[in-house]
Amino acid sequence: MKLHLGVIDLPYVDDSGTAKKRKAKVVIETTGDVAEILEKKYGVMQHFFDAHGDEIASALEESLAGSLETLLMGGPSSIDLYASAAAKIEERFHRFLESKEMDAMGVPGVPTLASLLGISHRFKRKRGPPRPSFIDTGAYSANFKIWLDE
C-alpha cells in the first residue's frame, strides 16, 4: 500500500476571471499547481508527514481495525476501509497549518513573508494582521486529501 498526500485539483479564479499570476510570471491555475509549488519550495506535506508520521500510522491502524470489527460483527463492509483515518489525518493537516507548526521547524523561508505581512486574497482589503503561512485563500488547506493505493 502506498499513502498519498495531495489536494483536490480545483481551479483558482481571480475577480476578473483569469488565472492568478505571481511576480515570477508563473501562472497558477489550480490548487494542484499551488501544492506543487509549495512542496517544491517548502516541502509542506513532507514536513507534515515527518512530524506526524506516527499519528498517521495510528489513525490508519485504528481505521482498519474498526472496519474489520464492523465486518466481523455482521455489519456492512465499507467501501473505504480507511475513511475514518482520512478524516483524522486531513483534520490534523489543517491544524498543522493553522497552528503554524512549520514556523518552529527551521524551514528556510518559513514563516513566509506574505504571512508576516498579513497578505490574504480572501478579503477585499488584501492586508491584515499576520496569518499562518500557506493559508492565503484557504483553498490549499481545504482541498487537502489523503488516499491509499496498492
N, CA, C and O atoms as a GROMACS GRO file, in nm:
protein
  600
    1MET      N    1   0.084  -0.119   0.000
    1MET     CA    2   0.000   0.000   0.000
    1MET      C    3   0.088   0.124   0.000
    1MET      O    4   0.197   0.126   0.057
    2LYS      N    5   0.039   0.224  -0.064
    2LYS     CA    6   0.112   0.350  -0.071
    2LYS      C    7   0.019   0.463  -0.028
    2LYS      O    8  -0.093   0.476  -0.078
    3LEU      N    9   0.067   0.545   0.066
    3LEU     CA   10  -0.009   0.660   0.115
    3LEU      C   11   0.025   0.781   0.030
    3LEU      O   12   0.143   0.811   0.007
    4HIS      N   13  -0.077   0.851  -0.015
    4HIS     CA   14  -0.057   0.973  -0.094
    4HIS      C   15  -0.113   1.091  -0.016
    4HIS      O   16  -0.220   1.082   0.044
    5LEU      N   17  -0.040   1.201  -0.018
    5LEU     CA   18  -0.088   1.329   0.036
    5LEU      C   19  -0.100   1.422  -0.083
    5LEU      O   20  -0.006   1.432  -0.163
    6GLY      N   21  -0.213   1.488  -0.097
    6GLY     CA   22  -0.232   1.577  -0.211
    6GLY      C   23  -0.351   1.667  -0.192
    6GLY      O   24  -0.400   1.685  -0.080
    7VAL      N   25  -0.397   1.723  -0.301
    7VAL     CA   26  -0.513   1.813  -0.298
    7VAL      C   27  -0.609   1.776  -0.410
    7VAL      O   28  -0.570   1.718  -0.511
    8ILE      N   29  -0.734   1.810  -0.389
    8ILE     CA   30  -0.832   1.803  -0.497
    8ILE      C   31  -0.794   1.917  -0.592
    8ILE      O   32  -0.781   2.031  -0.549
    9ASP      N   33  -0.778   1.886  -0.716
    9ASP     CA   34  -0.730   1.983  -0.814
    9ASP      C   35  -0.846   2.067  -0.868
    9ASP      O   36  -0.920   2.025  -0.957
   10LEU      N   37  -0.861   2.186  -0.811
   10LEU     CA   38  -0.968   2.278  -0.850
   10LEU      C   39  -0.909   2.406  -0.903
   10LEU      O   40  -0.798   2.444  -0.864
   11PRO      N   41  -0.980   2.475  -0.991
   11PRO     CA   42  -0.926   2.599  -1.047
   11PRO      C   43  -0.926   2.714  -0.948
   11PRO      O   44  -1.016   2.727  -0.865
   12TYR      N   45  -0.823   2.797  -0.957
   12TYR     CA   46  -0.818   2.924  -0.888
   12TYR      C   47  -0.862   3.029  -0.988
   12TYR      O   48  -0.811   3.034  -1.100
   13VAL      N   49  -0.956   3.113  -0.949
   13VAL     CA   50  -1.003   3.219  -1.039
   13VAL      C   51  -1.003   3.349  -0.962
   13VAL      O   52  -1.054   3.354  -0.850
   14ASP      N   53  -0.945   3.455  -1.021
   14ASP     CA   54  -0.946   3.584  -0.953
   14ASP      C   55  -1.072   3.661  -0.991
   14ASP      O   56  -1.156   3.611  -1.065
   15ASP      N   57  -1.084   3.783  -0.940
   15ASP     CA   58  -1.205   3.863  -0.963
   15ASP      C   59  -1.234   3.887  -1.110
   15ASP      O   60  -1.350   3.898  -1.149
   16SER      N   61  -1.130   3.895  -1.193
   16SER     CA   62  -1.152   3.922  -1.334
   16SER      C   63  -1.181   3.794  -1.413
   16SER      O   64  -1.213   3.801  -1.532
   17GLY      N   65  -1.170   3.677  -1.347
   17GLY     CA   66  -1.199   3.552  -1.414
   17GLY      C   67  -1.080   3.490  -1.484
   17GLY      O   68  -1.096   3.391  -1.555
   18THR      N   69  -0.961   3.545  -1.466
   18THR     CA   70  -0.841   3.488  -1.529
   18THR      C   71  -0.751   3.426  -1.424
   18THR      O   72  -0.766   3.451  -1.304
   19ALA      N   73  -0.659   3.344  -1.469
   19ALA     CA   74  -0.567   3.276  -1.376
   19ALA      C   75  -0.481   3.379  -1.303
   19ALA      O   76  -0.443   3.482  -1.360
   20LYS      N   77  -0.452   3.350  -1.176
   20LYS     CA   78  -0.367   3.439  -1.097
   20LYS      C   79  -0.223   3.427  -1.145
   20LYS      O   80  -0.180   3.320  -1.190
   21LYS      N   81  -0.149   3.536  -1.135
   21LYS     CA   82  -0.008   3.534  -1.173
   21LYS      C   83   0.075   3.580  -1.056
   21LYS      O   84   0.040   3.675  -0.987
   22ARG      N   85   0.186   3.511  -1.036
   22ARG     CA   86   0.281   3.550  -0.933
   22ARG      C   87   0.379   3.648  -0.995
   22ARG      O   88   0.383   3.664  -1.117
   23LYS      N   89   0.459   3.714  -0.910
   23LYS     CA   90   0.558   3.809  -0.957
   23LYS      C   91   0.653   3.744  -1.058
   23LYS      O   92   0.699   3.810  -1.151
   24ALA      N   93   0.682   3.617  -1.039
   24ALA     CA   94   0.774   3.547  -1.128
   24ALA      C   95   0.706   3.506  -1.260
   24ALA      O   96   0.764   3.432  -1.339
   25LYS      N   97   0.584   3.554  -1.282
   25LYS     CA   98   0.508   3.525  -1.404
   25LYS      C   99   0.472   3.378  -1.419
   25LYS      O  100   0.451   3.329  -1.530
   26VAL      N  101   0.465   3.307  -1.307
   26VAL     CA  102   0.420   3.169  -1.309
   26VAL      C  103   0.269   3.170  -1.299
   26VAL      O  104   0.213   3.226  -1.205
   27VAL      N  105   0.203   3.111  -1.395
   27VAL     CA  106   0.058   3.109  -1.394
   27VAL      C  107   0.013   2.998  -1.299
   27VAL      O  108   0.051   2.882  -1.313
   28ILE      N  109  -0.069   3.037  -1.204
   28ILE     CA  110  -0.124   2.942  -1.108
   28ILE      C  111  -0.270   2.923  -1.143
   28ILE      O  112  -0.351   3.014  -1.125
   29GLU      N  113  -0.302   2.806  -1.192
   29GLU     CA  114  -0.438   2.783  -1.236
   29GLU      C  115  -0.520   2.696  -1.142
   29GLU      O  116  -0.642   2.708  -1.138
   30THR      N  117  -0.453   2.609  -1.066
   30THR     CA  118  -0.528   2.514  -0.984
   30THR      C  119  -0.465   2.497  -0.846
   30THR      O  120  -0.352   2.540  -0.821
   31THR      N  121  -0.541   2.434  -0.756
   31THR     CA  122  -0.488   2.401  -0.624
   31THR      C  123  -0.372   2.303  -0.639
   31THR      O  124  -0.279   2.304  -0.557
   32GLY      N  125  -0.375   2.220  -0.741
   32GLY     CA  126  -0.264   2.129  -0.768
   32GLY      C  127  -0.137   2.204  -0.800
   32GLY      O  128  -0.029   2.165  -0.756
   33ASP      N  129  -0.149   2.313  -0.879
   33ASP     CA  130  -0.032   2.397  -0.909
   33ASP      C  131   0.027   2.454  -0.780
   33ASP      O  132   0.149   2.453  -0.762
   34VAL      N  133  -0.060   2.504  -0.693
   34VAL     CA  134  -0.015   2.561  -0.566
   34VAL      C  135   0.054   2.455  -0.482
   34VAL      O  136   0.160   2.479  -0.424
   35ALA      N  137  -0.006   2.337  -0.474
   35ALA     CA  138   0.053   2.228  -0.395
   35ALA      C  139   0.192   2.191  -0.446
   35ALA      O  140   0.283   2.169  -0.368
   36GLU      N  141   0.207   2.184  -0.578
   36GLU     CA  142   0.338   2.151  -0.636
   36GLU      C  143   0.441   2.258  -0.602
   36GLU      O  144   0.555   2.225  -0.567
   37ILE      N  145   0.404   2.384  -0.612
   37ILE     CA  146   0.496   2.493  -0.582
   37ILE      C  147   0.535   2.489  -0.435
   37ILE      O  148   0.654   2.499  -0.402
   38LEU      N  149   0.437   2.475  -0.346
   38LEU     CA  150   0.466   2.473  -0.203
   38LEU      C  151   0.550   2.352  -0.163
   38LEU      O  152   0.635   2.361  -0.075
   39GLU      N  153   0.526   2.239  -0.228
   39GLU     CA  154   0.604   2.120  -0.196
   39GLU      C  155   0.748   2.134  -0.244
   39GLU      O  156   0.842   2.096  -0.175
   40LYS      N  157   0.764   2.189  -0.362
   40LYS     CA  158   0.898   2.206  -0.417
   40LYS      C  159   0.979   2.308  -0.336
   40LYS      O  160   1.097   2.286  -0.309
   41LYS      N  161   0.916   2.417  -0.298
   41LYS     CA  162   0.987   2.526  -0.228
   41LYS      C  163   1.002   2.502  -0.078
   41LYS      O  164   1.107   2.532  -0.022
   42TYR      N  165   0.898   2.448  -0.013
   42TYR     CA  166   0.898   2.436   0.133
   42TYR      C  167   0.883   2.293   0.184
   42TYR      O  168   0.917   2.267   0.300
   43GLY      N  169   0.834   2.202   0.103
   43GLY     CA  170   0.811   2.065   0.148
   43GLY      C  171   0.704   2.055   0.255
   43GLY      O  172   0.719   1.980   0.352
   44VAL      N  173   0.596   2.130   0.239
   44VAL     CA  174   0.491   2.138   0.342
   44VAL      C  175   0.437   2.000   0.379
   44VAL      O  176   0.434   1.965   0.497
   45MET      N  177   0.394   1.923   0.281
   45MET     CA  178   0.334   1.793   0.311
   45MET      C  179   0.438   1.695   0.365
   45MET      O  180   0.408   1.613   0.452
   46GLN      N  181   0.561   1.703   0.314
   46GLN     CA  182   0.667   1.616   0.365
   46GLN      C  183   0.699   1.648   0.510
   46GLN      O  184   0.718   1.557   0.591
   47HIS      N  185   0.705   1.776   0.544
   47HIS     CA  186   0.729   1.815   0.684
   47HIS      C  187   0.613   1.771   0.773
   47HIS      O  188   0.635   1.729   0.886
   48PHE      N  189   0.492   1.781   0.722
   48PHE     CA  190   0.376   1.733   0.797
   48PHE      C  191   0.390   1.584   0.825
   48PHE      O  192   0.371   1.540   0.938
   49PHE      N  193   0.424   1.508   0.722
   49PHE     CA  194   0.438   1.364   0.739
   49PHE      C  195   0.553   1.331   0.835
   49PHE      O  196   0.538   1.244   0.921
   50ASP      N  197   0.664   1.399   0.820
   50ASP     CA  198   0.779   1.375   0.909
   50ASP      C  199   0.742   1.402   1.055
   50ASP      O  200   0.783   1.328   1.144
   51ALA      N  201   0.666   1.508   1.078
   51ALA     CA  202   0.631   1.546   1.215
   51ALA      C  203   0.519   1.458   1.273
   51ALA      O  204   0.513   1.439   1.395
   52HIS      N  205   0.433   1.406   1.189
   52HIS     CA  206   0.314   1.336   1.238
   52HIS      C  207   0.298   1.195   1.182
   52HIS      O  208   0.187   1.141   1.180
   53GLY      N  209   0.406   1.136   1.136
   53GLY     CA  210   0.401   1.001   1.078
   53GLY      C  211   0.345   0.897   1.173
   53GLY      O  212   0.269   0.810   1.132
   54ASP      N  213   0.383   0.906   1.301
   54ASP     CA  214   0.332   0.808   1.397
   54ASP      C  215   0.181   0.822   1.416
   54ASP      O  216   0.110   0.722   1.424
   55GLU      N  217   0.133   0.946   1.423
   55GLU     CA  218  -0.012   0.970   1.436
   55GLU      C  219  -0.086   0.920   1.312
   55GLU      O  220  -0.195   0.863   1.322
   56ILE      N  221  -0.026   0.941   1.196
   56ILE     CA  222  -0.086   0.897   1.071
   56ILE      C  223  -0.097   0.745   1.070
   56ILE      O  224  -0.201   0.690   1.035
   57ALA      N  225   0.011   0.677   1.108
   57ALA     CA  226   0.010   0.531   1.112
   57ALA      C  227  -0.094   0.480   1.211
   57ALA      O  228  -0.167   0.384   1.181
   58SER      N  229  -0.102   0.543   1.328
   58SER     CA  230  -0.202   0.501   1.428
   58SER      C  231  -0.344   0.520   1.376
   58SER      O  232  -0.429   0.433   1.396
   59ALA      N  233  -0.369   0.631   1.310
   59ALA     CA  234  -0.503   0.657   1.256
   59ALA      C  235  -0.539   0.552   1.151
   59ALA      O  236  -0.653   0.505   1.147
   60LEU      N  237  -0.443   0.515   1.066
   60LEU     CA  238  -0.468   0.413   0.964
   60LEU      C  239  -0.495   0.277   1.029
   60LEU      O  240  -0.586   0.204   0.986
   61GLU      N  241  -0.417   0.242   1.131
   61GLU     CA  242  -0.437   0.115   1.201
   61GLU      C  243  -0.575   0.110   1.267
   61GLU      O  244  -0.647   0.011   1.256
   62GLU      N  245  -0.612   0.218   1.336
   62GLU     CA  246  -0.742   0.223   1.405
   62GLU      C  247  -0.857   0.214   1.306
   62GLU      O  248  -0.957   0.148   1.332
   63SER      N  249  -0.842   0.280   1.193
   63SER     CA  250  -0.948   0.278   1.092
   63SER      C  251  -0.966   0.139   1.036
   63SER      O  252  -1.079   0.092   1.020
   64LEU      N  253  -0.857   0.072   1.004
   64LEU     CA  254  -0.865  -0.064   0.951
   64LEU      C  255  -0.923  -0.159   1.056
   64LEU      O  256  -1.009  -0.241   1.024
   65ALA      N  257  -0.877  -0.147   1.180
   65ALA     CA  258  -0.929  -0.232   1.287
   65ALA      C  259  -1.078  -0.210   1.306
   65ALA      O  260  -1.153  -0.306   1.324
   66GLY      N  261  -1.122  -0.086   1.302
   66GLY     CA  262  -1.265  -0.056   1.318
   66GLY      C  263  -1.347  -0.113   1.204
   66GLY      O  264  -1.456  -0.166   1.227
   67SER      N  265  -1.296  -0.104   1.083
   67SER     CA  266  -1.367  -0.159   0.967
   67SER      C  267  -1.377  -0.310   0.977
   67SER      O  268  -1.482  -0.368   0.947
   68LEU      N  269  -1.268  -0.375   1.018
   68LEU     CA  270  -1.269  -0.521   1.031
   68LEU      C  271  -1.362  -0.565   1.144
   68LEU      O  272  -1.432  -0.666   1.131
   69GLU      N  273  -1.362  -0.492   1.254
   69GLU     CA  274  -1.451  -0.524   1.365
   69GLU      C  275  -1.597  -0.515   1.322
   69GLU      O  276  -1.677  -0.603   1.356
   70THR      N  277  -1.631  -0.412   1.249
   70THR     CA  278  -1.767  -0.396   1.200
   70THR      C  279  -1.805  -0.514   1.110
   70THR      O  280  -1.915  -0.568   1.120
   71LEU      N  281  -1.714  -0.551   1.023
   71LEU     CA  282  -1.739  -0.663   0.932
   71LEU      C  283  -1.758  -0.794   1.009
   71LEU      O  284  -1.849  -0.871   0.979
   72LEU      N  285  -1.672  -0.819   1.109
   72LEU     CA  286  -1.681  -0.942   1.188
   72LEU      C  287  -1.809  -0.949   1.273
   72LEU      O  288  -1.856  -1.057   1.307
   73MET      N  289  -1.863  -0.833   1.307
   73MET     CA  290  -1.986  -0.828   1.386
   73MET      C  291  -2.109  -0.834   1.297
   73MET      O  292  -2.222  -0.820   1.346
   74GLY      N  293  -2.089  -0.854   1.167
   74GLY     CA  294  -2.202  -0.870   1.076
   74GLY      C  295  -2.245  -0.741   1.010
   74GLY      O  296  -2.345  -0.739   0.938
   75GLY      N  297  -2.172  -0.634   1.033
   75GLY     CA  298  -2.206  -0.507   0.971
   75GLY      C  299  -2.167  -0.504   0.824
   75GLY      O  300  -2.099  -0.595   0.775
   76PRO      N  301  -2.211  -0.402   0.754
   76PRO     CA  302  -2.177  -0.392   0.612
   76PRO      C  303  -2.029  -0.362   0.594
   76PRO      O  304  -1.968  -0.291   0.674
   77SER      N  305  -1.973  -0.416   0.488
   77SER     CA  306  -1.832  -0.386   0.460
   77SER      C  307  -1.824  -0.247   0.399
   77SER      O  308  -1.903  -0.210   0.313
   78SER      N  309  -1.729  -0.173   0.445
   78SER     CA  310  -1.711  -0.036   0.398
   78SER      C  311  -1.637  -0.036   0.265
   78SER      O  312  -1.546  -0.116   0.243
   79ILE      N  313  -1.676   0.052   0.179
   79ILE     CA  314  -1.605   0.067   0.052
   79ILE      C  315  -1.464   0.119   0.079
   79ILE      O  316  -1.369   0.075   0.015
   80ASP      N  317  -1.451   0.211   0.173
   80ASP     CA  318  -1.322   0.269   0.207
   80ASP      C  319  -1.287   0.232   0.350
   80ASP      O  320  -1.340   0.289   0.446
   81LEU      N  321  -1.198   0.137   0.365
   81LEU     CA  322  -1.158   0.090   0.497
   81LEU      C  323  -1.086   0.197   0.579
   81LEU      O  324  -1.079   0.189   0.701
   82TYR      N  325  -1.034   0.297   0.510
   82TYR     CA  326  -0.954   0.399   0.576
   82TYR      C  327  -1.023   0.536   0.583
   82TYR      O  328  -0.957   0.637   0.605
   83ALA      N  329  -1.153   0.538   0.565
   83ALA     CA  330  -1.227   0.665   0.562
   83ALA      C  331  -1.212   0.743   0.692
   83ALA      O  332  -1.190   0.865   0.689
   84SER      N  333  -1.223   0.676   0.806
   84SER     CA  334  -1.212   0.750   0.932
   84SER      C  335  -1.070   0.802   0.952
   84SER      O  336  -1.052   0.910   1.008
   85ALA      N  337  -0.970   0.726   0.907
   85ALA     CA  338  -0.832   0.772   0.916
   85ALA      C  339  -0.811   0.895   0.828
   85ALA      O  340  -0.745   0.991   0.868
   86ALA      N  341  -0.867   0.891   0.710
   86ALA     CA  342  -0.850   1.004   0.618
   86ALA      C  343  -0.904   1.132   0.682
   86ALA      O  344  -0.841   1.237   0.675
   87ALA      N  345  -1.021   1.123   0.743
   87ALA     CA  346  -1.080   1.241   0.808
   87ALA      C  347  -0.989   1.292   0.920
   87ALA      O  348  -0.970   1.413   0.932
   88LYS      N  349  -0.935   1.203   1.001
   88LYS     CA  350  -0.846   1.244   1.111
   88LYS      C  351  -0.718   1.307   1.059
   88LYS      O  352  -0.673   1.409   1.111
   89ILE      N  353  -0.659   1.246   0.958
   89ILE     CA  354  -0.533   1.296   0.903
   89ILE      C  355  -0.554   1.431   0.836
   89ILE      O  356  -0.472   1.522   0.851
   90GLU      N  357  -0.661   1.445   0.762
   90GLU     CA  358  -0.690   1.572   0.696
   90GLU      C  359  -0.713   1.682   0.799
   90GLU      O  360  -0.666   1.794   0.781
   91GLU      N  361  -0.785   1.652   0.906
   91GLU     CA  362  -0.806   1.750   1.013
   91GLU      C  363  -0.673   1.785   1.079
   91GLU      O  364  -0.650   1.900   1.113
   92ARG      N  365  -0.586   1.688   1.096
   92ARG     CA  366  -0.455   1.713   1.158
   92ARG      C  367  -0.371   1.804   1.070
   92ARG      O  368  -0.297   1.888   1.121
   93PHE      N  369  -0.381   1.789   0.938
   93PHE     CA  370  -0.308   1.876   0.846
   93PHE      C  371  -0.358   2.019   0.857
   93PHE      O  372  -0.278   2.113   0.856
   94HIS      N  373  -0.490   2.037   0.869
   94HIS     CA  374  -0.546   2.171   0.886
   94HIS      C  375  -0.488   2.236   1.012
   94HIS      O  376  -0.448   2.352   1.010
   95ARG      N  377  -0.486   2.160   1.122
   95ARG     CA  378  -0.430   2.213   1.248
   95ARG      C  379  -0.281   2.241   1.235
   95ARG      O  380  -0.230   2.337   1.293
   96PHE      N  381  -0.209   2.157   1.160
   96PHE     CA  382  -0.066   2.176   1.136
   96PHE      C  383  -0.042   2.313   1.073
   96PHE      O  384   0.049   2.384   1.114
   97LEU      N  385  -0.122   2.349   0.975
   97LEU     CA  386  -0.107   2.479   0.910
   97LEU      C  387  -0.154   2.592   0.999
   97LEU      O  388  -0.084   2.691   1.017
   98GLU      N  389  -0.274   2.577   1.056
   98GLU     CA  390  -0.333   2.685   1.135
   98GLU      C  391  -0.254   2.717   1.261
   98GLU      O  392  -0.250   2.833   1.304
   99SER      N  393  -0.190   2.617   1.321
   99SER     CA  394  -0.113   2.641   1.444
   99SER      C  395   0.032   2.681   1.417
   99SER      O  396   0.111   2.696   1.510
  100LYS      N  397   0.067   2.698   1.291
  100LYS     CA  398   0.200   2.745   1.250
  100LYS      C  399   0.312   2.652   1.296
  100LYS      O  400   0.419   2.698   1.335
  101GLU      N  401   0.287   2.521   1.291
  101GLU     CA  402   0.389   2.425   1.335
  101GLU      C  403   0.517   2.436   1.254
  101GLU      O  404   0.626   2.417   1.308
  102MET      N  405   0.507   2.465   1.126
  102MET     CA  406   0.628   2.473   1.044
  102MET      C  407   0.718   2.590   1.083
  102MET      O  408   0.838   2.586   1.059
  103ASP      N  409   0.660   2.693   1.142
  103ASP     CA  410   0.740   2.809   1.184
  103ASP      C  411   0.851   2.767   1.280
  103ASP      O  412   0.960   2.825   1.279
  104ALA      N  413   0.824   2.667   1.362
  104ALA     CA  414   0.920   2.623   1.464
  104ALA      C  415   1.017   2.516   1.411
  104ALA      O  416   1.106   2.473   1.484
  105MET      N  417   1.001   2.474   1.288
  105MET     CA  418   1.084   2.366   1.234
  105MET      C  419   1.215   2.414   1.173
  105MET      O  420   1.300   2.332   1.140
  106GLY      N  421   1.231   2.543   1.158
  106GLY     CA  422   1.354   2.594   1.099
  106GLY      C  423   1.362   2.578   0.949
  106GLY      O  424   1.471   2.574   0.892
  107VAL      N  425   1.248   2.568   0.883
  107VAL     CA  426   1.244   2.556   0.738
  107VAL      C  427   1.276   2.692   0.678
  107VAL      O  428   1.212   2.791   0.712
  108PRO      N  429   1.376   2.700   0.588
  108PRO     CA  430   1.409   2.829   0.526
  108PRO      C  431   1.288   2.892   0.457
  108PRO      O  432   1.217   2.825   0.382
  109GLY      N  433   1.265   3.020   0.484
  109GLY     CA  434   1.154   3.093   0.424
  109GLY      C  435   1.024   3.084   0.499
  109GLY      O  436   0.923   3.142   0.457
  110VAL      N  437   1.024   3.011   0.611
  110VAL     CA  438   0.903   2.995   0.691
  110VAL      C  439   0.927   3.055   0.828
  110VAL      O  440   1.025   3.018   0.893
  111PRO      N  441   0.842   3.146   0.875
  111PRO     CA  442   0.716   3.187   0.814
  111PRO      C  443   0.740   3.266   0.685
  111PRO      O  444   0.843   3.331   0.669
  112THR      N  445   0.644   3.257   0.596
  112THR     CA  446   0.658   3.326   0.468
  112THR      C  447   0.639   3.477   0.487
  112THR      O  448   0.572   3.521   0.580
  113LEU      N  449   0.698   3.553   0.398
  113LEU     CA  450   0.685   3.698   0.404
  113LEU      C  451   0.539   3.740   0.391
  113LEU      O  452   0.493   3.831   0.460
  114ALA      N  453   0.466   3.673   0.301
  114ALA     CA  454   0.325   3.706   0.282
  114ALA      C  455   0.245   3.686   0.410
  114ALA      O  456   0.156   3.764   0.441
  115SER      N  457   0.278   3.580   0.485
  115SER     CA  458   0.204   3.556   0.610
  115SER      C  459   0.241   3.660   0.715
  115SER      O  460   0.154   3.706   0.790
  116LEU      N  461   0.367   3.698   0.720
  116LEU     CA  462   0.410   3.801   0.816
  116LEU      C  463   0.347   3.936   0.787
  116LEU      O  464   0.315   4.013   0.878
  117LEU      N  465   0.329   3.965   0.657
  117LEU     CA  466   0.268   4.091   0.616
  117LEU      C  467   0.116   4.086   0.622
  117LEU      O  468   0.049   4.188   0.604
  118GLY      N  469   0.061   3.969   0.648
  118GLY     CA  470  -0.084   3.954   0.658
  118GLY      C  471  -0.155   3.961   0.525
  118GLY      O  472  -0.273   3.994   0.519
  119ILE      N  473  -0.083   3.930   0.418
  119ILE     CA  474  -0.143   3.934   0.285
  119ILE      C  475  -0.241   3.818   0.271
  119ILE      O  476  -0.206   3.702   0.295
  120SER      N  477  -0.364   3.850   0.232
  120SER     CA  478  -0.466   3.748   0.216
  120SER      C  479  -0.555   3.786   0.099
  120SER      O  480  -0.600   3.900   0.088
  121HIS      N  481  -0.580   3.691   0.014
  121HIS     CA  482  -0.667   3.716  -0.102
  121HIS      C  483  -0.812   3.675  -0.075
  121HIS      O  484  -0.894   3.670  -0.167
  122ARG      N  485  -0.842   3.645   0.050
  122ARG     CA  486  -0.980   3.612   0.087
  122ARG      C  487  -1.067   3.736   0.098
  122ARG      O  488  -1.188   3.730   0.077
  123PHE      N  489  -1.005   3.848   0.130
  123PHE     CA  490  -1.079   3.969   0.163
  123PHE      C  491  -1.049   4.081   0.064
  123PHE      O  492  -0.947   4.079  -0.005
  124LYS      N  493  -1.140   4.179   0.058
  124LYS     CA  494  -1.119   4.293  -0.029
  124LYS      C  495  -0.990   4.366   0.010
  124LYS      O  496  -0.905   4.397  -0.075
  125ARG      N  497  -0.979   4.393   0.138
  125ARG     CA  498  -0.857   4.457   0.189
  125ARG      C  499  -0.752   4.347   0.197
  125ARG      O  500  -0.762   4.258   0.281
  126LYS      N  501  -0.651   4.352   0.112
  126LYS     CA  502  -0.558   4.240   0.096
  126LYS      C  503  -0.458   4.225   0.210
  126LYS      O  504  -0.388   4.123   0.216
  127ARG      N  505  -0.447   4.322   0.300
  127ARG     CA  506  -0.353   4.312   0.411
  127ARG      C  507  -0.425   4.323   0.543
  127ARG      O  508  -0.522   4.397   0.558
  128GLY      N  509  -0.374   4.248   0.638
  128GLY     CA  510  -0.431   4.250   0.772
  128GLY      C  511  -0.325   4.207   0.870
  128GLY      O  512  -0.206   4.224   0.844
  129PRO      N  513  -0.366   4.154   0.982
  129PRO     CA  514  -0.268   4.106   1.080
  129PRO      C  515  -0.196   3.983   1.026
  129PRO      O  516  -0.245   3.916   0.935
  130PRO      N  517  -0.079   3.952   1.082
  130PRO     CA  518  -0.009   3.830   1.036
  130PRO      C  519  -0.101   3.708   1.042
  130PRO      O  520  -0.187   3.698   1.129
  131ARG      N  521  -0.081   3.618   0.949
  131ARG     CA  522  -0.164   3.498   0.937
  131ARG      C  523  -0.071   3.377   0.927
  131ARG      O  524   0.049   3.393   0.905
  132PRO      N  525  -0.125   3.257   0.942
  132PRO     CA  526  -0.042   3.138   0.923
  132PRO      C  527   0.010   3.128   0.780
  132PRO      O  528  -0.059   3.166   0.686
  133SER      N  529   0.130   3.077   0.764
  133SER     CA  530   0.184   3.052   0.631
  133SER      C  531   0.100   2.945   0.562
  133SER      O  532   0.041   2.859   0.628
  134PHE      N  533   0.094   2.952   0.431
  134PHE     CA  534   0.028   2.853   0.346
  134PHE      C  535  -0.124   2.853   0.357
  134PHE      O  536  -0.190   2.762   0.309
  135ILE      N  537  -0.179   2.957   0.421
  135ILE     CA  538  -0.324   2.973   0.425
  135ILE      C  539  -0.352   3.115   0.374
  135ILE      O  540  -0.359   3.210   0.452
  136ASP      N  541  -0.369   3.127   0.244
  136ASP     CA  542  -0.397   3.257   0.185
  136ASP      C  543  -0.546   3.263   0.152
  136ASP      O  544  -0.622   3.331   0.220
  137THR      N  545  -0.586   3.192   0.050
  137THR     CA  546  -0.729   3.188   0.017
  137THR      C  547  -0.799   3.079   0.096
  137THR      O  548  -0.921   3.083   0.112
  138GLY      N  549  -0.724   2.982   0.146
  138GLY     CA  550  -0.780   2.870   0.219
  138GLY      C  551  -0.806   2.748   0.131
  138GLY      O  552  -0.838   2.641   0.182
  139ALA      N  553  -0.792   2.764   0.000
  139ALA     CA  554  -0.822   2.654  -0.092
  139ALA      C  555  -0.724   2.538  -0.079
  139ALA      O  556  -0.764   2.422  -0.087
  140TYR      N  557  -0.596   2.568  -0.060
  140TYR     CA  558  -0.494   2.464  -0.046
  140TYR      C  559  -0.527   2.374   0.074
  140TYR      O  560  -0.531   2.252   0.061
  141SER      N  561  -0.550   2.434   0.187
  141SER     CA  562  -0.580   2.360   0.309
  141SER      C  563  -0.714   2.286   0.296
  141SER      O  564  -0.725   2.169   0.332
  142ALA      N  565  -0.815   2.355   0.247
  142ALA     CA  566  -0.950   2.297   0.239
  142ALA      C  567  -0.957   2.178   0.144
  142ALA      O  568  -1.042   2.091   0.161
  143ASN      N  569  -0.869   2.175   0.045
  143ASN     CA  570  -0.874   2.069  -0.054
  143ASN      C  571  -0.769   1.960  -0.033
  143ASN      O  572  -0.750   1.874  -0.119
  144PHE      N  573  -0.700   1.964   0.082
  144PHE     CA  574  -0.602   1.860   0.114
  144PHE      C  575  -0.674   1.727   0.133
  144PHE      O  576  -0.777   1.721   0.200
  145LYS      N  577  -0.620   1.623   0.075
  145LYS     CA  578  -0.679   1.488   0.086
  145LYS      C  579  -0.567   1.385   0.096
  145LYS      O  580  -0.456   1.406   0.048
  146ILE      N  581  -0.600   1.273   0.160
  146ILE     CA  582  -0.509   1.158   0.159
  146ILE      C  583  -0.583   1.042   0.095
  146ILE      O  584  -0.705   1.033   0.100
  147TRP      N  585  -0.507   0.952   0.033
  147TRP     CA  586  -0.564   0.831  -0.019
  147TRP      C  587  -0.456   0.724  -0.024
  147TRP      O  588  -0.336   0.753  -0.024
  148LEU      N  589  -0.501   0.601  -0.029
  148LEU     CA  590  -0.411   0.486  -0.036
  148LEU      C  591  -0.439   0.408  -0.160
  148LEU      O  592  -0.553   0.398  -0.205
  149ASP      N  593  -0.333   0.353  -0.217
  149ASP     CA  594  -0.350   0.259  -0.328
  149ASP      C  595  -0.240   0.154  -0.320
  149ASP      O  596  -0.144   0.166  -0.244
  150GLU      N  597  -0.256   0.052  -0.399
  150GLU     CA  598  -0.158  -0.058  -0.398
  150GLU      C  599  -0.056  -0.041  -0.505
  150GLU      O  600   0.034  -0.124  -0.519
   0.00000   0.00000   0.00000
